[in-house]
Amino acid sequence: MSTMIGASLYGGPILSDVQFRTERYGESDVFVKNHLPRLQKGGINVIVTPGESLRELELFIREVRRSEGRLELAKTATQARAIAERGGCACILAASFATLGDKLDSLPMLHELGVRLFTMAGNRRNYFVDGCTERGVSGLSHLGVDLVRLLEQLGIVIDVSHTSERGVSDIFEVTDKAVVVASHSNTRRICDTVRNVSDDQIKAFAQRGGMVGVSLHPTLVTDDDPSVDDVARHMQVMVELAGVDHVGLGTDFVDYAEDVFHHKIKAIDPTGALYGGVLHSYPRDVENIEKVGNIFSALGKMGFDAAAVRKMRGENILRVFERVS
């Protein structure tokens, strides 16, 4: 029997933690020592690893090369599956607006390194597009239009979590070929915040072959004492809207990186209006990545069969990357 794929479409600031601990404390093999055991306990063997800078990507690639096969970079879904089959952790590189600055020159090189997902925004305005909390919200800039076209040309999945509603609409207008996802967002129908995605957006992702990766950040799950059942309910609603082939996990845990995350949260949510100071209190029964299996148990209790659960556990994420491999 083939290996069960457990995947996350957005692994959170793990590479920031790698850089922080490497450069601040002189630690080595941060991912293998601190993160890999937790991923293994949670049944995660394929993870999208976002890097916000070339330095983060550089340090991580060095660690992968030292890991003796425990970590391997995957440029294709086929490679990711093969790595998981032989017991390794497949890492799919991602980059973002922060990686590029105000120029597109390095994007082809990033693709050559293995970057297969690009996050357009981080709540606030950047050179390419407005984030979802920006004042006087706009959409893509001229440079952002060029970016979207280049992402389509290279075959890189476009991630619109954190992107303004108009920005998402602009992306769909500029490209009808690129795969578009929300890598770590939930449904506004249950939790009405600008960081989550609308019914129409969820349907549009599915129509283009994309998906939504459900976030476990508590402020995106529910306003009142979130639990694993609430996370599963977000997935259930998305399945009703888009079909079971277009829903998965985008875990985005930050419980391991308090120093790093406090710095980041001040940059992306300076007033506390969006995240409200809630940092590490994750939903009950899925407080950390070791417990993500509880989400799929909850889905089973809701009536989803084994085949549907297997898709949402990881197969859907591999299907998305098959489209750009």
Stockholm file with secondary structure:
# STOCKHOLM 1.0

chainA/1-325         MSTMIGASLYGGPILSDVQFRTERYGESDVFVKNHLPRLQKGGINVIVTPGESLRELELFIREVRRSEGRLELAKTATQARAIAERGGCACILAASFATLGDKLDSLPMLHELGVRLFTMAGNRRNYFVDGCTERGVSGLSHLGVDLVRLLEQLGIVIDVSHTSERGVSDIFEVTDKAVVVASHSNTRRICDTVRNVSDDQIKAFAQRGGMVGVSLHPTLVTDDDPSVDDVARHMQVMVELAGVDHVGLGTDFVDYAEDVFHHKIKAIDPTGALYGGVLHSYPRDVENIEKVGNIFSALGKMGFDAAAVRKMRGENILRVFERVS
#=GR chainA/1-325 SS CCCCCCEESCCCTHHHHHHHHHHHHCCCSHIIIIIHHHHHHTTCCEEEEECSSHHHHHHHHHHHHHSTTSEEECSSHHHHHHHHHTTCEEEEEEEEHHHHTTCCTTHHHHHHHTCCEEECCCSSCCSSBCBTTCTTCCCBCHHHHHHHHHHHHHTCEEECTTBCHHHHHHHHHHCSSSCEEBTTCCBTTTSCCTTSBCHHHHHHHHHTTCCEEECCCGGGTCSSSCBHHHHHHHHHHHHHHHCGGGEEECCCCCTTCHHHHHHHHHHHCTTSTTTTTCCSCCCBTCSSGGGTHHHHHHHHHTTCCHHHHHIIIIIHHHHHHHTTC
#=GC SS_cons         CCCCCCEESCCCTHHHHHHHHHHHHCCCSHIIIIIHHHHHHTTCCEEEEECSSHHHHHHHHHHHHHSTTSEEECSSHHHHHHHHHTTCEEEEEEEEHHHHTTCCTTHHHHHHHTCCEEECCCSSCCSSBCBTTCTTCCCBCHHHHHHHHHHHHHTCEEECTTBCHHHHHHHHHHCSSSCEEBTTCCBTTTSCCTTSBCHHHHHHHHHTTCCEEECCCGGGTCSSSCBHHHHHHHHHHHHHHHCGGGEEECCCCCTTCHHHHHHHHHHHCTTSTTTTTCCSCCCBTCSSGGGTHHHHHHHHHTTCCHHHHHIIIIIHHHHHHHTTC
//
